[in-house]
Amino acid sequence: MAENCKVIKREVLYVQVQVTSPLSVSSGDNEWTDSDVLRDADGNPFVTGNSLAGAMRAYLGKKKDDKDCFMGFTGKDADGNDDGKMSSLFVSDMCFDGKYISGVRDGVALNGSKVAVDGSKFDMEIIEAMATAHFYMELTIREQDDEQQIHHELKQIFRGIDEGEICLGGKKTRGFGRFRLLSVKHQTYDKTNFLEYAKSYKKDIWKMKPDCRNQWLDDSEVPSKMIHIDVPLRMRGGISIRRYASQKGEPDFVHITDHGVPIIPGSSLAGALRHRIVTILLDMKMAGIKLPENINELVDIAFGYVHGDNACASNIIIGETEIKNARPLTMVRTGVSRFESAVKQGTLYKEKTYVDGNLNVHIMVRKSEHPADEKWILGLLLLAIKDLQNGLLAVGGQTAIGRGIFEKQGPIVIDGKEGIEDAVIGELLKNMAEKGEVC
């Protein structure tokens, strides 16, 4: 093992966060749902420190044998002996503060005709958005450590958390597991105050400490790992993504909500956009445009896949979207026989939907070592988004009766810039021809 160096100081950070989308961190148990949330002995949900640390390390792009990683490494030296270094960063479990709301989300896989795939129904327990939590991070600074580089990588981590690029738990590419920084408090312990270190993990001592969140985020040299796209939309009518009633007195079908707010799940948006991109690629092929890959392979690269032992994470990350200023509307409906013009027996039901709301769809595209990769994916995605803006692409159920249709509410914003989508789309074929290996 690498020779241990003298510890010169320790830095402890008390980090407060807010969960901004549902969190699904599974315990591996299925007592109440197919995937129950991880809880401690007192029944309180938490996120393990190794899950946090793993997400941070993956975001930095560091492997376990990368010797330049401040989160430690393992490997062999030139003589074949075990070589390594302990991580300079300790991350505690993330514990929730005060009230939180746990719920159940249903899911099902649909085929291209929006018909459920046999055996694909599942449910999972979640922690709903807006819950607050805290965790501790401790840096151990040794004599030979590059303290400036360590702080630079820690700033990358904080920027990744606050911009939603670091996510936790399951369904991360479909909007789950995002959280943002509320505050970061910092204390250094060295030989002048080492006795105070014994109290550093007591929550009460941090109440009077100043918040240094902005100092950790204010660094223009920290690059983003994603291309960020914002699409402001307005609903034209209602939306119907059903959550089946679980409480007495509720309508039979209720549009899905989270922390009391109507939402559009990232999986619903992803399914609609994926289907439209397939249609666009088919139209391109029919027009005589030569594609570099099979259509299914292009779509799999963009949206991810699992084929036996081979898998690729989605390069398009679609957030869960809140619908703001929408009006709830409860209606009673029934099925009518088209031949007899009479009510079908047993088809009366009550449904609650939401109408006339505003929303901002936030989508990210992973950056890659080959610049053409994210550009051709972005170009195809923007073509589908244009159809969403123009009311040509509907989302959710009951689209045949006008549900899930949107109109443009403002310009598409790509990494803070407006009006550049046409130029990106215009270079689609060029970048597709130059594409590298994304996965």
RAMO-V161304 format. One record per run of one state. SS is the DSSP state (a for helix, b for strand, c for the rest). FROM is the first residue (numbers start at 1). TO is the last residue. If there is no record, write none. Layout:
ss:SS from:FROM to:TO
ss:SS from:FROM to:TO
This chain:
ss:c from:1 to:6
ss:b from:7 to:19
ss:c from:20 to:22
ss:b from:23 to:23
ss:c from:24 to:25
ss:b from:26 to:26
ss:c from:27 to:36
ss:b from:37 to:37
ss:c from:38 to:38
ss:b from:39 to:39
ss:c from:40 to:44
ss:b from:45 to:47
ss:c from:48 to:48
ss:a from:49 to:60
ss:c from:61 to:72
ss:b from:73 to:76
ss:c from:77 to:81
ss:b from:82 to:85
ss:c from:86 to:88
ss:b from:89 to:91
ss:c from:92 to:93
ss:b from:94 to:97
ss:c from:98 to:101
ss:b from:102 to:107
ss:c from:108 to:109
ss:b from:110 to:110
ss:c from:111 to:115
ss:b from:116 to:116
ss:c from:117 to:121
ss:b from:122 to:127
ss:c from:128 to:131
ss:b from:132 to:142
ss:c from:143 to:146
ss:a from:147 to:162
ss:c from:163 to:171
ss:a from:172 to:174
ss:c from:175 to:178
ss:b from:179 to:189
ss:c from:190 to:193
ss:a from:194 to:199
ss:c from:200 to:202
ss:a from:203 to:206
ss:c from:207 to:212
ss:a from:213 to:217
ss:c from:218 to:225
ss:b from:226 to:235
ss:c from:236 to:237
ss:b from:238 to:239
ss:c from:240 to:241
ss:b from:242 to:244
ss:c from:245 to:252
ss:b from:253 to:255
ss:c from:256 to:256
ss:b from:257 to:258
ss:c from:259 to:260
ss:b from:261 to:264
ss:c from:265 to:265
ss:a from:266 to:286
ss:c from:287 to:294
ss:a from:295 to:303
ss:c from:304 to:304
ss:b from:305 to:307
ss:c from:308 to:309
ss:b from:310 to:312
ss:c from:313 to:315
ss:b from:316 to:318
ss:c from:319 to:320
ss:b from:321 to:322
ss:c from:323 to:323
ss:b from:324 to:324
ss:c from:325 to:326
ss:b from:327 to:333
ss:c from:334 to:335
ss:b from:336 to:336
ss:c from:337 to:342
ss:b from:343 to:343
ss:c from:344 to:348
ss:b from:349 to:355
ss:c from:356 to:357
ss:b from:358 to:366
ss:c from:367 to:370
ss:a from:371 to:389
ss:c from:390 to:398
ss:a from:399 to:401
ss:c from:402 to:405
ss:b from:406 to:408
ss:c from:409 to:412
ss:b from:413 to:414
ss:c from:415 to:416
ss:b from:417 to:418
ss:c from:419 to:420
ss:a from:421 to:426
ss:c from:427 to:427
ss:a from:428 to:433
ss:c from:434 to:439
